[in-house]
Amino acid sequence: MKHLALVLALAAAAALAVAGVDNDYLLRIGFSMCTFYLCAAGMNVLVGYAGQKSLGQAGLYAAGAYAVALLTSKTAINPWLALPLAGVAAGLFGVLIALPSLRVKGPYLAMVTLAFGVVVEKIVSEWTEVFGGAQGLYGIRPLEWNGAPFGMKQWLWFGIALAALTHLLLRNLLRGRFGRALLSLQADEIAAASVGVRVYRAKVMAFVVAAVTCGLAGAMVAQQNQYINSDFITFHLSIFILLLVLFGGAGTLAGPLVGAVLLTLIDALLARWPAVQHLVYGALLLFALYVMPGGVVGVFARWRRAPAGAALPDAAAAAAAAAVTDLGVRPAAAGTAGTDHTHAPAGALLQVDDVSKAYGGVKPAQHISFTLQRGHLHALIGPNGAGKSTMINMLSGVVAPSAGRIRFAGHELGALPPHAICQAGMARTFQNLRLFGELSVLDNVLLGCHVRMGNGFWASLLALPSARREEAAARQRALALLQGLGLAERASAPAGSLPYGLQRRVELARALATQPLLLLLDEPAAGLNPQETAELGALLRRIGGEGVTILMVEHHMDLVMAVSDHVIVLDYGQKIAEGEPAAVQRDRRVIEAYLGSADALAL
């Protein structure tokens, strides 16, 4: 509520200031700040949060501008209705560009979006029958009030109101479930998928948000000018929109506003010298990328800035978490829609049947079969290169099996993606830590809660009571986990700043937050000292005691023999033994695999 009051106060103050200005040139500069803010705010979602670089925003700006131009000049539609419809049209173009673009990454993504912008520029400049070419489209009907077209002051008041509304809506979206999901994409897409984030859909959502805000800005400019032509749609506009975000501060809520205000002023000052203008933009872009990567906001707020979406635990939630006597990780009642555990044989949770994986002539898994029983702690062991991590990757959907079947809770996993497998009730940690290092410890664990949260896009965007309840419940559950794992005092610290042993524990907490039926641990004791390893063993027994089935890949034999109910042994991609720990420890093939000698007496 404090933030809402602050935004409303600032918007009211700006509106009052506009009332005292009669200089049309200054009013136009203010209007440009508003439209550029809309472009930058959406672009910040795409670049600053989701980490997707786009150089095609001019094409989306054109989609909104020409949509409103055609609607108001060729039809009798109300201009007030034409404006949001133009945003919808730009959003559809955002989907069209996202679907093929997101099949590639890095510089290739930027090139595909650049090509989209160039194609749109060529279409509007050369398809004169529809878009008017260089002459453009005239007769665009502006917004009206009491039957009179908006004057410049009214356009600026409208721009301030729309900018304030956009800021509040995006703040709702980005400070909750979806903001954390987008930030996780930027950090590590594999880890994001492993906690249930639908990676591809989240990227498309970011593209659409950026497209809608950019399209609305283009539509406003077209309606205010009452004409539009190809001179408005250039590659320089795409660069300028990207610069707004990077210079202001990508990944911050204030960055787009700071960038829009400062760069619009610079643009106005340099308008008489276009050649110098472009040189300055290039210099500012390089400066923002290499000297000031956090933008202007990052420079001034670095000393007190917390990762986006993070916040200190409130007293009530912390007290409730401290009162919890267990870890609160009992498996969720349901996984994927329609999951029915009664199809699985009694006691069986996971069945691996004749599974193989081949990379050409390399076969890290060959005809492996085993069954995991509910509530048991299973260990998967073997020498280096035995195929253990490959098996974990196949179970969690990171790698698709070449042959064989995997049934989990009575259902075929088939070619399910990692996020769907997580939703079905399987969570994992990684051999090499995959934390979201720049996010807080609490945000890492809240990302684990993502898959069990029910608030959708619109509920989050509008901050509906249901979304607030889901966020509060997830927060309490995450704090309870941190309390139970001895991490509560580190909740607000960046996860990457913790000692290695505590980072391992954070990754475990994140996996447990998904409320799994089956927990896959890939070398959880790697890098831990003897005391930390002993604490891990006790912790695994606690987790198993709360009903979570565990499959652990581990080289630390003391830990394996101390906590496991059942051991599976792989060697050169084949299963060579399984059974109770003591029996496996005496197995001759296991001894040979580890020591290379049939005469060895023990592991």
C-alpha positions as CSV (number, residue, x, y, z in Angstrom):
1,M,0.0,0.0,0.0
2,K,2.9,2.4,0.7
3,H,4.2,1.9,-2.8
4,L,0.7,2.4,-4.3
5,A,0.4,5.7,-2.3
6,L,3.8,6.8,-3.4
7,V,3.1,6.1,-7.1
8,L,-0.2,7.9,-7.0
9,A,1.4,10.9,-5.2
10,L,4.1,11.1,-7.8
11,A,1.6,10.8,-10.7
12,A,-0.6,13.5,-9.1
13,A,2.4,15.8,-8.6
14,A,3.4,15.3,-12.3
15,A,-0.1,16.0,-13.4
16,L,-0.2,19.2,-11.4
17,A,3.1,20.3,-12.8
18,V,1.8,19.7,-16.3
19,A,-1.2,21.9,-15.6
20,G,1.1,24.9,-15.2
21,V,3.0,24.3,-18.5
22,D,1.8,25.9,-21.7
23,N,4.9,25.3,-23.9
24,D,3.9,22.8,-26.5
25,Y,7.5,21.7,-27.0
26,L,7.9,20.8,-23.3
27,L,4.6,19.0,-23.3
28,R,5.7,16.9,-26.2
29,I,9.0,16.0,-24.5
30,G,6.9,14.9,-21.4
31,F,4.6,12.8,-23.7
32,S,7.7,11.2,-25.3
33,M,8.9,10.3,-21.8
34,C,5.7,8.5,-21.1
35,T,5.6,6.5,-24.4
36,F,9.3,5.6,-24.1
37,Y,8.6,4.5,-20.5
38,L,5.9,2.1,-21.8
39,C,8.4,0.6,-24.3
40,A,11.1,0.4,-21.7
41,A,8.9,-1.1,-18.9
42,G,7.9,-4.0,-21.2
43,M,11.4,-4.4,-22.6
44,N,12.7,-4.6,-19.0
45,V,10.5,-7.7,-18.5
46,L,12.1,-9.3,-21.5
47,V,15.7,-8.2,-21.1
48,G,16.2,-7.4,-17.4
49,Y,14.2,-10.3,-16.0
50,A,14.0,-13.1,-18.6
51,G,17.4,-12.3,-20.1
52,Q,16.2,-12.5,-23.7
53,K,17.9,-9.9,-26.0
54,S,15.6,-8.4,-28.7
55,L,16.4,-6.0,-31.4
56,G,13.0,-6.1,-33.0
57,Q,11.0,-3.8,-30.8
58,A,10.6,-1.2,-33.6
59,G,8.5,-3.8,-35.5
60,L,6.2,-4.3,-32.5
61,Y,6.0,-0.5,-32.1
62,A,4.9,-0.4,-35.7
63,A,2.4,-3.2,-35.2
64,G,0.6,-1.1,-32.6
65,A,0.9,2.2,-34.5
66,Y,-0.4,0.8,-37.8
67,A,-3.1,-1.3,-36.1
68,V,-4.6,1.8,-34.5
69,A,-4.1,3.8,-37.8
70,L,-6.0,1.2,-39.9
71,L,-8.7,0.7,-37.3
72,T,-9.5,4.4,-36.9
73,S,-9.0,5.6,-40.4
74,K,-10.6,2.7,-42.3
75,T,-13.4,1.8,-39.8
76,A,-15.9,3.5,-37.6
77,I,-14.5,1.9,-34.4
78,N,-14.2,4.1,-31.3
79,P,-10.7,5.4,-30.8
80,W,-10.8,4.4,-27.1
81,L,-11.5,0.8,-28.2
82,A,-8.9,1.0,-31.0
83,L,-6.1,1.7,-28.5
84,P,-6.3,-1.5,-26.5
85,L,-7.0,-3.5,-29.7
86,A,-3.7,-2.2,-31.1
87,G,-2.0,-3.5,-27.9
88,V,-3.6,-6.9,-28.5
89,A,-2.5,-6.8,-32.2
90,A,1.1,-6.1,-31.1
91,G,0.8,-8.9,-28.5
92,L,-0.1,-11.4,-31.3
93,F,2.9,-10.2,-33.3
94,G,4.9,-10.8,-30.1
95,V,3.8,-14.4,-30.1
96,L,4.6,-14.8,-33.7
97,I,8.1,-13.5,-33.2
98,A,8.6,-15.5,-30.0
99,L,7.6,-18.9,-31.3
100,P,10.5,-19.2,-33.9
101,S,12.9,-16.9,-32.1
102,L,13.0,-18.8,-28.9
103,R,14.3,-21.9,-30.7
104,V,17.7,-20.2,-30.7
105,K,19.7,-18.5,-28.0
106,G,22.3,-15.7,-27.4
107,P,23.3,-13.7,-30.5
108,Y,21.2,-15.9,-32.8
109,L,18.1,-14.7,-30.9
110,A,19.1,-11.1,-31.3
111,M,19.6,-11.7,-35.0
112,V,16.2,-13.3,-35.5
113,T,14.5,-10.4,-33.7
114,L,16.6,-7.9,-35.7
115,A,15.4,-9.6,-38.9
116,F,11.8,-9.2,-37.8
117,G,12.3,-5.5,-37.3
118,V,13.9,-5.1,-40.7
119,V,11.1,-7.0,-42.4
120,V,8.4,-4.9,-40.8
121,E,10.2,-1.7,-41.7
122,K,10.4,-2.9,-45.4
123,I,6.8,-3.9,-45.4
124,V,5.4,-0.6,-44.1
125,S,7.7,1.4,-46.4
126,E,7.0,-0.5,-49.6
127,W,3.5,-1.8,-49.3
128,T,1.9,1.5,-50.2
129,E,-1.6,0.2,-50.9
130,V,-2.1,-0.7,-47.3
131,F,0.4,1.2,-45.2
132,G,1.0,4.3,-47.4
133,G,4.8,3.9,-47.6
134,A,6.8,7.0,-47.0
135,Q,3.7,9.1,-47.3
136,G,2.1,7.1,-44.5
137,L,-1.5,7.0,-43.2
138,Y,-3.5,10.1,-42.4
139,G,-6.9,10.7,-40.8
140,I,-6.1,8.7,-37.7
141,R,-8.7,9.6,-35.1
142,P,-7.3,10.6,-31.7
143,L,-8.8,10.0,-28.3
144,E,-11.6,12.4,-27.4
145,W,-13.1,13.8,-24.2
146,N,-16.6,15.3,-24.3
147,G,-16.6,15.1,-28.1
148,A,-13.3,17.1,-28.4
149,P,-9.9,15.6,-29.4
150,F,-7.2,15.5,-26.8
151,G,-5.0,18.5,-26.6
152,M,-1.3,18.1,-25.7
153,K,-1.9,18.5,-22.0
154,Q,-4.6,15.9,-22.0
155,W,-2.3,13.5,-23.9
156,L,0.4,14.0,-21.3
157,W,-2.1,13.5,-18.5
158,F,-3.2,10.3,-20.1
159,G,0.4,9.2,-20.7
160,I,1.2,9.8,-17.0
161,A,-1.8,7.8,-15.9
162,L,-1.1,4.9,-18.3
163,A,2.6,4.8,-17.2
164,A,1.6,4.7,-13.5
165,L,-0.9,1.9,-14.2
166,T,1.7,0.0,-16.2
167,H,4.3,0.3,-13.4
168,L,1.9,-0.9,-10.8
169,L,0.7,-3.9,-12.8
170,L,4.2,-5.0,-13.8
171,R,5.3,-4.6,-10.2
172,N,2.6,-7.0,-9.1
173,L,3.7,-9.5,-11.7
174,L,7.5,-9.2,-11.2
175,R,7.6,-9.2,-7.4
176,G,5.9,-12.6,-7.1
177,R,5.8,-16.0,-8.7
178,F,6.2,-15.0,-12.3
179,G,9.0,-12.5,-11.6
180,R,11.0,-15.2,-9.8
181,A,10.4,-17.6,-12.7
182,L,11.7,-15.1,-15.2
183,L,14.8,-14.4,-13.1
184,S,15.5,-18.1,-12.9
185,L,15.5,-18.3,-16.7
186,Q,18.2,-15.8,-16.8
187,A,20.3,-17.6,-14.3
188,D,19.9,-21.3,-15.3
189,E,17.2,-22.7,-17.6
190,I,17.9,-26.3,-16.6
191,A,17.6,-25.6,-12.9
192,A,14.5,-23.5,-13.6
193,A,12.8,-26.4,-15.4
194,S,13.8,-28.8,-12.6
195,V,11.7,-26.8,-10.1
196,G,8.6,-26.7,-12.4
197,V,9.1,-23.5,-14.3
198,R,7.7,-23.8,-17.8
199,V,10.7,-22.3,-19.5
200,Y,9.4,-21.8,-23.1
201,R,6.0,-20.5,-21.9
202,A,7.6,-18.0,-19.5
203,K,9.8,-16.7,-22.4
204,V,6.8,-16.3,-24.6
205,M,5.0,-14.5,-21.8
206,A,7.9,-12.0,-21.5
207,F,7.9,-11.4,-25.3
208,V,4.1,-10.7,-25.2
209,V,4.4,-8.3,-22.3
210,A,7.1,-6.4,-24.1
211,A,5.1,-6.4,-27.3
212,V,1.9,-5.1,-25.7
213,T,3.5,-2.2,-24.0
214,C,5.5,-1.3,-27.0
215,G,2.5,-1.6,-29.2
216,L,0.5,0.7,-26.9
217,A,3.2,3.3,-27.1
218,G,3.2,3.2,-30.9
219,A,-0.6,3.5,-31.0
220,M,-0.5,6.5,-28.6
221,V,2.1,8.2,-30.8
222,A,0.0,7.5,-34.0
223,Q,-3.2,8.8,-32.4
224,Q,-1.5,11.9,-31.0
225,N,0.1,12.8,-34.3
226,Q,-3.0,11.6,-36.3
227,Y,-0.6,10.1,-38.9
228,I,2.1,7.5,-39.1
229,N,4.7,6.7,-41.7
230,S,7.8,4.6,-42.1
231,D,10.1,7.3,-40.7
232,F,8.8,6.4,-37.3
233,I,9.9,2.8,-37.7
234,T,13.7,2.4,-37.9
235,F,16.4,0.2,-36.5
236,H,17.6,3.1,-34.4
237,L,14.3,3.0,-32.5
238,S,15.0,-0.7,-31.5
239,I,18.5,0.3,-30.3
240,F,17.0,3.3,-28.4
241,I,14.5,1.1,-26.6
242,L,17.2,-1.4,-25.6
243,L,19.3,1.5,-24.4
244,L,16.5,2.8,-22.3
245,V,16.5,-0.4,-20.3
246,L,20.3,-0.9,-20.1
247,F,21.1,2.7,-19.3
248,G,18.4,3.0,-16.7
249,G,19.0,-0.3,-15.0
250,A,17.9,-3.7,-16.4
251,G,16.1,-5.9,-13.9
252,T,15.0,-3.0,-11.6
253,L,11.5,-1.5,-11.5
254,A,12.9,2.1,-11.4
255,G,15.4,1.5,-14.3
256,P,12.9,2.0,-17.2
257,L,11.7,5.3,-15.7
258,V,15.2,6.7,-15.1
259,G,16.2,5.6,-18.6
260,A,13.1,7.1,-20.2
261,V,13.5,10.5,-18.5
262,L,17.3,10.9,-19.0
263,L,17.5,9.6,-22.6
264,T,14.5,11.5,-23.8
265,L,16.1,14.7,-22.5
266,I,19.4,13.8,-24.2
267,D,17.5,12.9,-27.4
268,A,15.8,16.3,-27.3
269,L,19.1,18.2,-26.7
270,L,20.8,16.3,-29.6
271,A,17.8,16.4,-32.1
272,R,19.5,19.1,-34.2
273,W,22.6,16.9,-34.8
274,P,21.4,13.5,-36.0
275,A,24.9,12.2,-36.7
276,V,26.1,13.2,-33.2
277,Q,22.9,11.7,-31.8
278,H,23.6,8.2,-33.1
279,L,27.2,8.4,-32.0
280,V,26.1,9.3,-28.5
281,Y,23.6,6.5,-28.4
282,G,26.3,4.0,-29.4
283,A,28.7,5.4,-26.8
284,L,26.0,5.2,-24.1
285,L,25.2,1.7,-25.0
286,L,28.8,0.6,-24.7
287,F,29.2,2.5,-21.5
288,A,26.1,0.9,-20.0
289,L,27.2,-2.6,-21.1
290,Y,30.9,-2.5,-19.9
291,V,31.2,0.3,-17.3
292,M,27.8,0.5,-15.7
293,P,26.2,-3.0,-16.2
294,G,23.7,-2.2,-13.5
295,G,22.6,1.1,-15.1
296,V,22.1,4.4,-13.4
297,V,19.9,2.8,-10.7
298,G,22.5,0.1,-10.1
299,V,25.2,2.6,-9.4
300,F,23.2,4.6,-6.9
301,A,21.5,1.6,-5.2
302,R,24.2,-1.0,-5.2
303,W,25.1,-0.6,-1.5
304,R,21.5,-1.4,-0.4
305,R,20.0,-3.3,-3.3
306,A,18.6,-6.8,-2.7
307,P,17.9,-9.2,-5.6
308,A,14.6,-8.4,-7.4
309,G,11.7,-10.2,-5.8
310,A,13.6,-10.7,-2.5
311,A,12.5,-9.3,0.8
312,L,13.3,-9.8,4.4
313,P,11.0,-12.3,6.2
314,D,8.2,-10.5,7.9
315,A,7.9,-11.1,11.7
316,A,4.6,-13.0,11.5
317,A,5.8,-15.4,8.8
318,A,9.1,-15.9,10.5
319,A,7.4,-16.7,13.8
320,A,5.1,-19.2,12.2
321,A,8.0,-20.9,10.5
322,A,9.9,-21.1,13.7
323,A,7.0,-22.8,15.4
324,V,7.1,-25.7,12.8
325,T,8.5,-28.8,14.4
326,D,9.3,-30.8,11.2
327,L,10.5,-29.8,7.7
328,G,7.0,-29.6,6.2
329,V,8.1,-31.6,3.1
330,R,5.4,-34.2,3.1
331,P,4.6,-35.0,-0.6
332,A,1.9,-33.1,-2.3
333,A,-1.5,-34.9,-2.6
334,A,-1.4,-34.7,-6.4
335,G,1.2,-34.4,-9.1
336,T,0.1,-33.9,-12.7
337,A,-3.6,-33.6,-13.4
338,G,-5.3,-37.0,-13.2
339,T,-2.4,-38.7,-11.4
340,D,-3.6,-41.9,-9.8
341,H,-1.1,-43.7,-7.7
342,T,-3.3,-46.8,-7.5
343,H,-2.0,-48.0,-10.9
344,A,1.5,-48.7,-9.4
345,P,2.2,-52.1,-7.9
346,A,1.9,-52.1,-4.1
347,G,4.8,-50.2,-2.6
348,A,6.4,-49.4,-6.0
349,L,6.9,-45.7,-6.8
350,L,9.3,-45.8,-9.8
351,Q,9.9,-48.5,-12.3
352,V,12.8,-48.4,-14.7
353,D,12.4,-51.1,-17.4
354,D,15.2,-52.0,-19.8
355,V,16.3,-48.3,-20.2
356,S,19.3,-47.5,-22.4
357,K,21.0,-44.3,-23.6
358,A,23.5,-44.0,-26.4
359,Y,25.5,-41.1,-27.8
360,G,26.7,-42.7,-31.0
361,G,29.1,-45.4,-30.0
362,V,29.1,-44.3,-26.4
363,K,26.6,-46.1,-24.2
364,P,26.4,-44.7,-20.6
365,A,23.3,-46.8,-19.9
366,Q,22.6,-50.3,-21.2
367,H,19.3,-52.2,-20.5
368,I,19.0,-51.0,-16.9
369,S,16.0,-52.1,-14.9
370,F,15.1,-51.5,-11.2
371,T,12.2,-50.5,-8.9
372,L,12.1,-47.9,-6.2
373,Q,9.9,-48.6,-3.2
374,R,7.8,-45.9,-1.6
375,G,9.3,-44.5,1.6
376,H,12.7,-46.1,1.1
377,L,16.1,-44.4,0.8
378,H,17.8,-45.9,-2.3
379,A,21.4,-45.4,-3.3
380,L,22.8,-45.5,-6.9
381,I,26.5,-46.2,-6.8
382,G,29.3,-47.2,-9.1
383,P,32.8,-46.1,-10.2
384,N,33.3,-42.8,-12.1
385,G,31.8,-43.1,-15.6
386,A,29.4,-45.8,-14.6
387,G,26.4,-43.9,-15.9
388,K,24.9,-42.7,-12.6
389,S,24.3,-39.1,-13.5
390,T,23.0,-40.1,-16.9
391,M,20.4,-42.2,-15.2
392,I,19.4,-39.3,-12.9
393,N,19.2,-37.0,-15.9
394,M,16.9,-39.5,-17.7
395,L,14.6,-39.9,-14.7
396,S,14.3,-36.1,-14.3
397,G,13.7,-35.4,-18.0
398,V,16.9,-33.6,-18.7
399,V,18.0,-36.4,-21.1
400,A,15.6,-38.6,-23.1
401,P,16.2,-42.3,-23.0
402,S,17.1,-44.0,-26.3
403,A,15.1,-47.1,-25.4
404,G,13.1,-48.5,-22.5
405,R,10.3,-47.3,-20.2
406,I,10.1,-45.3,-17.1
407,R,6.9,-45.4,-15.0
408,F,6.5,-43.0,-12.1
409,A,3.5,-43.3,-9.7
410,G,1.9,-45.7,-12.2
411,H,2.2,-43.4,-15.2
412,E,4.6,-43.4,-18.2
413,L,7.0,-40.5,-18.1
414,G,7.7,-41.0,-21.8
415,A,9.1,-37.8,-23.3
416,L,7.7,-35.5,-20.6
417,P,9.8,-32.3,-20.1
418,P,11.5,-31.6,-16.8
419,H,8.8,-29.1,-15.5
420,A,6.1,-31.7,-16.0
421,I,8.1,-34.4,-14.2
422,C,8.6,-32.0,-11.4
423,Q,4.9,-31.3,-11.2
424,A,4.2,-35.1,-11.2
425,G,6.2,-35.2,-7.9
426,M,9.9,-35.7,-8.7
427,A,12.5,-33.2,-7.6
428,R,16.3,-33.2,-7.9
429,T,19.6,-31.7,-7.0
430,F,22.6,-31.5,-9.2
431,Q,26.1,-32.9,-9.1
432,N,27.5,-29.4,-9.9
433,L,25.5,-26.8,-8.0
434,R,22.8,-25.1,-10.0
435,L,21.7,-22.4,-7.6
436,F,20.3,-19.1,-8.7
437,G,23.3,-17.4,-7.2
438,E,22.3,-13.7,-7.5
439,L,18.8,-14.4,-6.0
440,S,18.4,-14.6,-2.2
441,V,18.3,-17.9,-0.4
442,L,14.6,-17.3,0.3
443,D,13.8,-16.6,-3.4
444,N,15.6,-19.8,-4.3
445,V,13.4,-21.8,-2.0
446,L,10.3,-19.9,-3.2
447,L,11.2,-21.0,-6.7
448,G,10.9,-24.5,-5.4
449,C,7.3,-23.6,-4.3
450,H,6.5,-22.3,-7.8
451,V,5.1,-25.6,-9.1
452,R,2.7,-25.9,-6.2
453,M,1.4,-22.4,-6.4
454,G,-2.0,-21.9,-8.1
455,N,-2.0,-18.2,-8.9
456,G,-2.0,-17.6,-12.7
457,F,-0.9,-14.7,-14.8
458,W,-3.9,-12.5,-14.5
459,A,-4.4,-13.1,-10.8
460,S,-0.7,-12.1,-10.2
461,L,-0.9,-9.1,-12.6
462,L,-3.9,-7.7,-10.8
463,A,-2.7,-8.7,-7.3
464,L,-6.0,-10.5,-6.6
465,P,-6.6,-11.8,-3.1
466,S,-6.1,-15.4,-4.3
467,A,-2.6,-14.4,-5.6
468,R,-1.7,-12.7,-2.3
469,R,-2.8,-15.8,-0.3
470,E,-0.8,-18.1,-2.5
471,E,2.3,-15.9,-2.1
472,A,1.9,-15.7,1.7
473,A,1.4,-19.5,2.0
474,A,4.5,-20.2,-0.2
475,R,6.5,-17.7,1.8
476,Q,5.6,-19.4,5.1
477,R,6.4,-22.8,3.7
478,A,9.8,-21.6,2.4
479,L,10.6,-20.0,5.7
480,A,9.7,-23.2,7.5
481,L,12.0,-25.2,5.3
482,L,14.8,-22.7,5.9
483,Q,14.1,-22.9,9.7
484,G,14.2,-26.6,9.6
485,L,17.5,-26.7,7.7
486,G,19.2,-24.1,9.8
487,L,19.2,-21.4,7.0
488,A,16.7,-19.0,8.4
489,E,19.3,-16.4,9.3
490,R,20.6,-16.5,5.7
491,A,17.2,-16.0,4.1
492,S,18.0,-12.6,2.6
493,A,21.6,-13.3,1.6
494,P,22.4,-14.0,-2.1
495,A,22.6,-17.8,-2.4
496,G,25.9,-17.6,-4.3
497,S,27.6,-15.8,-1.3
498,L,27.1,-18.7,1.1
499,P,29.9,-21.3,1.9
500,Y,29.8,-24.4,-0.3
501,G,28.2,-26.6,2.3
502,L,25.4,-24.2,2.9
503,Q,24.8,-23.8,-0.8
504,R,24.3,-27.6,-1.0
505,R,21.7,-27.2,1.7
506,V,19.9,-24.4,-0.1
507,E,19.7,-26.5,-3.2
508,L,18.2,-29.4,-1.1
509,A,15.7,-26.9,0.4
510,R,14.7,-25.7,-3.0
511,A,14.1,-29.3,-4.2
512,L,12.1,-30.1,-1.0
513,A,9.9,-27.0,-1.6
514,T,8.4,-28.7,-4.6
515,Q,6.8,-31.3,-2.2
516,P,8.2,-34.3,-4.0
517,L,7.1,-37.9,-3.9
518,L,10.6,-38.8,-5.1
519,L,13.8,-36.8,-4.4
520,L,16.8,-37.4,-6.6
521,L,20.1,-36.4,-5.1
522,D,23.2,-36.3,-7.4
523,E,26.2,-36.6,-5.1
524,P,24.8,-34.5,-2.2
525,A,27.9,-35.0,-0.1
526,A,30.4,-33.8,-2.7
527,G,32.7,-31.2,-1.2
528,L,31.4,-31.6,2.3
529,N,33.6,-32.1,5.3
530,P,33.1,-35.1,7.7
531,Q,30.9,-33.1,10.1
532,E,28.7,-31.8,7.2
533,T,28.4,-35.3,5.8
534,A,27.2,-36.7,9.1
535,E,24.7,-33.9,9.3
536,L,23.5,-34.7,5.8
537,G,23.0,-38.3,6.8
538,A,20.8,-37.3,9.7
539,L,18.9,-34.8,7.5
540,L,18.2,-37.5,4.9
541,R,16.8,-39.8,7.6
542,R,14.5,-36.9,8.7
543,I,13.3,-36.3,5.1
544,G,12.6,-40.0,4.6
545,G,10.7,-40.1,7.9
546,E,8.3,-37.5,6.5
547,G,7.3,-39.8,3.6
548,V,9.7,-38.7,0.8
549,T,11.3,-41.5,-1.2
550,I,15.0,-40.8,-2.0
551,L,17.3,-42.0,-4.7
552,M,20.9,-40.8,-4.0
553,V,23.9,-41.0,-6.3
554,E,26.9,-40.9,-4.0
555,H,30.6,-41.9,-3.8
556,H,30.8,-41.5,-0.1
557,M,30.4,-45.2,0.9
558,D,30.2,-44.5,4.7
559,L,27.1,-42.3,4.1
560,V,25.6,-44.8,1.6
561,M,25.9,-47.8,4.0
562,A,24.7,-45.7,7.0
563,V,21.4,-44.4,5.6
564,S,20.4,-46.6,2.6
565,D,17.7,-49.2,2.6
566,H,18.5,-50.5,-0.9
567,V,21.6,-50.1,-3.1
568,I,21.8,-50.3,-6.9
569,V,25.3,-50.6,-8.5
570,L,26.2,-49.6,-12.0
571,D,29.4,-50.2,-13.9
572,Y,30.1,-49.2,-17.5
573,G,26.5,-48.4,-18.0
574,Q,25.2,-51.8,-16.8
575,K,23.5,-52.8,-13.5
576,I,25.8,-55.4,-11.8
577,A,24.1,-55.7,-8.4
578,E,21.3,-54.5,-6.2
579,G,20.0,-55.3,-2.8
580,E,20.5,-54.4,0.9
581,P,23.7,-52.5,1.7
582,A,25.5,-55.3,3.5
583,A,24.8,-57.8,0.7
584,V,25.9,-55.4,-2.0
585,Q,29.1,-54.6,-0.1
586,R,30.0,-58.3,-0.2
587,D,29.1,-58.9,-3.8
588,R,32.1,-60.1,-5.8
589,R,31.2,-58.1,-9.0
590,V,30.9,-54.9,-6.9
591,I,34.3,-55.5,-5.3
592,E,35.9,-56.0,-8.8
593,A,34.3,-52.9,-10.2
594,Y,35.7,-50.7,-7.4
595,L,39.0,-52.4,-6.7
596,G,39.7,-54.2,-10.0
597,S,40.5,-57.4,-8.1
598,A,38.4,-60.5,-7.6
599,D,40.5,-61.3,-4.6
600,A,39.6,-58.1,-2.7
601,L,37.7,-58.8,0.5
602,A,35.8,-55.6,1.0
603,L,34.9,-52.3,-0.6
